[in-house]
Amino acid sequence: MRRIFGGHRKNDSSSSLNSIEEPNQLEDAMRAVANIMNDDVDAAESELNHGSSPFHMLGHGVVSFLRAALGFEQEMMREASDRLADAENAAADHQRRAQKDAKAFRSEVYPPGSEFALCYAESQLMSAVVGVLNESLTESLKGFYKLRKAYMTLDAIMQAEQNFLNGKSTPSLANTSTTSSKPESPQQNMNAQGAYEGLGSRPATPSNLTVPSSARSSVPSPLSSTMNLDEDEDEDIDFVDAEEDLDSEHPSTEYQGKLDIPSLDHHVNNLSLHDDAIKTSDVSVDEDMKSAVISPTNADSTASLADIYEMGSLDEFVHSGSSLCFGLLLLVLSLIPPAFSKLLYIIGFRGDRERGIALLWQATRSTNINGAFAGLVLLGFLNGLVSFSDIIPGDDEKGGYPRQRCKALLASMRERYPGSRLWLLEESRMLSSERQLEKATALTTADKPSPLKQIEALRWFDHGLNCMYLHHYEDCSSSFQKCITLNNWSHALYCYIAGASHIELYRKYKASDPTKAQAQAEEAEKLLKQAPKYTGKKRFMARQLPFDIFVNRKVTKWEQRAQELNVPFVDAVGVSPIEEMIYFWNGYKRMRPEHLQLSLGAIAWSTDVKQNPGWEEEALDERCIASLLQAATFRNFGRTEEAKRILREEVLCHEWAAFKGHSKDNWVQPVGYYEMAVCLWQERDGTEADKERIQEGSALLDKVANWETYEMEARVGMRVTTAKDTLRKYGNTGT
């Protein structure tokens, strides 16, 4: 039957698809791409070769993108860029034809060619991510430009969907004819600047996000019949590599590129991330994963498209795909550091974490590949970044970690894709966040290896982290050394953590077994001195990786100290470097009391002059590291008063100037103020005193956010950003 309708005919990407061919081509491509979720990339590639429609070309781009994003390998990134560029061109060409071809698919919900506009936007989103991950600043800037174009395309699709929803009053209308139920075209709802108006209350959709009129004024709707997606409205823009050593106090007067934004300096100086013109609205989500919908404020008059309209495969593809992409885009943009997010807002968009997450939950309702990707993004974010943060709402509170819902989603995905190790990895992360570290490590080693090298690298990286939290130093070292053979991203970090593990083993055996201790010392010195040799080889947006800078400075500091004190290298190492790594990954949050006790023992070894005679001559920054780590451990025990005392009397009492210097750890004091804010958050007891605690915590976080540049600022800044957002909401509600 499918052969009669042309389902397996190798379609020429240069010819138009009619309304019968198009759904078949889409289903064929999506079925092929679904193999990725079972770790079978070879099957996905093979089946995608059966067709050459824009859907198949996008599928090839997805395969390459996942390999590039999971492995951070330059060769994979180049292949992904090429494939995604081909997919962009094909989608733009078919979108233009679909607007003019009467035989092309026509939807009751979306303007003609919306499915190809979505393919175009998805290709641009993935190209943008690849560009930002690229080591070239030029490619990174091109990536941000593509984000802007994808944002506008997706916004127009979502607005068209909202127009349709506003025209539907009862579910029975889902079966009415196109002529009776077709909503007004997007062009009819556009003002002179190309911005949609008259959509009523849209608190739950991205289409009502405030975008500066100056940014929209030159950007017509990507779905408009007067615009072709393959036209490059900025073809005269020349991207060139920026000079990295320019004096920031004397900016260049050369041409900076074309931005259709008047008075840019005025916008920068007066822009506020919390502008009153940008309104946020409540997004309530049903706890049942099966009915995960975005609930607008006026829930009686507006509903999700899936609730009132029986969609075919093409409409479901557009609906789920736009929810996935817009949700992902809003989520990613919300995580960008404040100073940079202002720039993104000026050029046309801004993030919204709550809306992004709500859209992703909506996308998971679809059983197609878009729903699976949305689930993967949600679990990755919630099991990763949220559990990485300290000041967040409680489980199942708004903005917190929806534990039961995540478990239901994970169970559903594992049932649909039983062959994938990605879902096992997410289950392991979930167990780790529940402080079941032993079960988490058992899960990552129980199954057979994944055929995807990139997933194997992730598996060993996560396993190494969990072993680090468990203080299983041998397994931690071997896991990170395994990572070196599996990807090319951060060999310096892998080597450093492996070497730090052997430092702990050296200290463990130093008094009881000198032979073993000597073997561990040699291994530690070899790995730690090898780590700097890997630094500088990988860059992000043309800048050296933060951990590369950290590793270089640490090893240099220890080498200098060994010469000054005339001691072996391993005896010049300061406060437990493995405990520092545990802190930066927030491993204390994943530990049970018995694990925390082991951490206290590792920290105490450094401060014990009997075991470590050099402690009496230790520098101020090392002493403060020991105090900070001890305070963080006490806080995770629930001993916040003791933690605050240590921070006040041993860390925050010193002048900031004392931590400045080439080899000094200048991150300790700002992180100390952050820890004080976390202690205040954990001391909430539901009384009137909570308001004062929130105000004091907010002031401390502002102090950290406005601190001058310090090492590991980006990593600590992610926690600070999440914390400030949480306290702002609690302060506004008076909770």
Buried (B, 14 or more C-beta within 10 A) or exposed (E): EEEEEBBEBEBEBEEBBEBBBBBBBBBBBBBBBBBBBBBBBEBBBEBBEBBBBBBBBBBBBBBBBBBBBBBBBBEBBBBBBEBBBBBBBBBBBBBBBBBEBEEBBBBBBBBBBBBBBBBBBBBBBBBBBBBBBBBBBBBBBBBBBBBBBBBBBBBBBBBBBBBBBBBBEEEEBBEEEEEEBBBEBBBEBBEEBBBBEEBEBBBBBBBBBEBBEBBBBBBBBBBBBEBBBBEEEEEEEEBEEEEEEEEEEEEEEEEEEEBBBEEBEEBEEEBEEEEEEBEEBEBBBEEEBEEBBBBBBEEEEBBBBBEBBEBEBBBBBBBBBBBBBBBBBBBBBBBBBEEEBBBBBBBBBBBBBBBBBBBBBBBBBBEBBBBBBBBBBBBBBBBBBBBBBBBBBEEEEBBBBBBEBBEBBBEBBBEBBEEBBBBBBBBBBBBBBEBBBBBBBBBBEEEEEBBBBBBBBBBBBBBBBBBBBBBBBEBBBBBBBBBBEBBBBBBBBBBBBBBBBBBBBBBBBBEEEEEBBBBBBEBBBEBBBBBBEBBEBBBBBBEBBBBBBBBBBBBEBBBEBBEEEEEEBBBBBBBBBBBBBBBBBBBBBBBEEEBBEBBBEBBBBBBEEEEBEBBEEBBBBBBBBBBBBBBBBBBBBEBBEBBBEBBEEBBBEBEEEBBEEEBBBBBBBBBBBBBBBBBBBBBBEEEEEBBEBBEBBBEBBBBBBEBEEBBBBEBBBBBBBBBBBBBBBBBEEEE
